[in-house]
Amino acid sequence: MAAWIPYALLSAVFAALTAIFAKIGIKGVDSDLATAIRTVVILLLAWGIALARGATAGLPALTGRTWLFLVLSGLATGASWLCYFRALKLGPVSKVAPVDKLSVALSLLLAVAFLGETLSLKGAVGAALILAGTLVLAWG
């Protein structure tokens, strides 16, 4: 098994738990405030792990390009979380989560367009199935 697979599977489990915990946690709370609280928890957790593992030693080696794209990634993540929590506040997890997972198909297309990755027939079929599954689950 490839080394990344267990982490990807755990990511999926934690993402599913995020939706459930968030839906319960945002009752009676502004979704932007809930996102801010969640972000502080993630900030403390991520920096705690980075410090404990000694990963911060690599900070001086980061280039301007690296900083730019990590900041852009952070901004995209923040926008995603704000929109996700607002969607969870307004709709059911059973419909919000599948639409959110369209990011998988969109990532495949963006990787082809901006990273020069190739999209195999299998990848294209998988993306189409994700789109079809989203349509069935969210609007079916």
N, C-alpha and C positions, 0 to 999 in steps of 0.2 A: 504494500500500500504506500502511495506517495506520502511524504511527510506532511504535506499541507492538508490532506483530507480530514484528519481528526479535528484540526483547528476550524476548517470550514464547516464541518458538521456541528461542532460546538457553537460556532457563530450562529448557525441557523436555530439551534435550540435556545440560545440566549436572546436572539431577535424575537422568537415566538414568545418567550417569557416577558420580554420588554412590552410587547403589545398588551398582554394580559395584565401585568402589573400597572402599566400606564393607564389603562382603561379604568381600573379600580382606583388608582391614585388621583386621577384628575376630576373625580366627582366633586363638584362644588369649588373647584380651583380653576383660575384662569390658566389656559393652556400654555401661554407664554411664561407664566411664573413656574409652572410645572416643568417646562423645558429648562428654565434657568436653574432650578434645583437639581434636576437630573445632570445638567452640564457640570455643576460644581462637584457632584459625586464622581463623575467620570474624570474630571480634571485631577482630583485628589488621588483616585485609584491609578490613573495612568502615570502621573508623576511619581507616585509611591513605588510602582513597579520599576519604572525607569531608573530611579535612584537606587533601589535595592539591587538591581542587576548591573549597576555601573554603566548603564547605557548613556548617561549624560556626558561621559568622557568624549563622545563623538561630536558634541555641540560645536567646538571650534572649527571642525573640518567641514561644516555645512556651507555650501556655496550659496550665492545670491539666488541662483535659479532654483535650488532646492528649497530655500526659504519661501520664494514666491509661490511655488506649486504646493507646498505644504500649507501655506496660508490660504491659498485658493481652495484647497481641499477642505480646510477647516471651515471656511465660509460656506461652501456647498453643504457640508455636513450640518452646520447650524441651520441653514435654510431648510434642509430636509427634515431635521428634527422639529423645527417650529411648525412646518406644514403637517408633519405626521401627527404631532400632538393635537393640533387644531382639528385635523380630520378625525382622530379618535374621540375627541370631545363631541364632535357633531354626528358621528356615524358609528355603526357597529364594527367591532374588530373583524368579524367574518367578511366584511366587505372592504374595509380599509386596508387590511393586511395584504390581500391579493393584489390590489391596485399598487400598493407600495412595492411589491415584488416585481412589478414591471421594470424596475430598475435593473434586473438581471438582463432582460432582453435589450434594454436601452444601452447598458454597459457593453454588450457584445457589439452593437452597431457603432457606438462611439469608439471602441477599441479599433475597429476596422477603419473608421474615418480619420482618427487622430493619431493612432499608434502604429498604423500600418499592419495590424494583425490580420490574418486571413480568417475568413468565416467559412468553415467547412459546411458541407451539406447537412451533416449531423447537427452542427451549431445552428444553422438556419432553421432546421426543423424544430430543434429544441426551443428556440426563440419564438417560433410560431405557436408551438404548443403552450408556452407560457402565456402568450397573448390570448390564445383561445381559452385557457384555463381561467385567466383573469376575467374575461368577458363572461364566462359561465358563472363563476363564483360571485362576482360583484354586481352583474346586471342580469343574471339569469333567473 
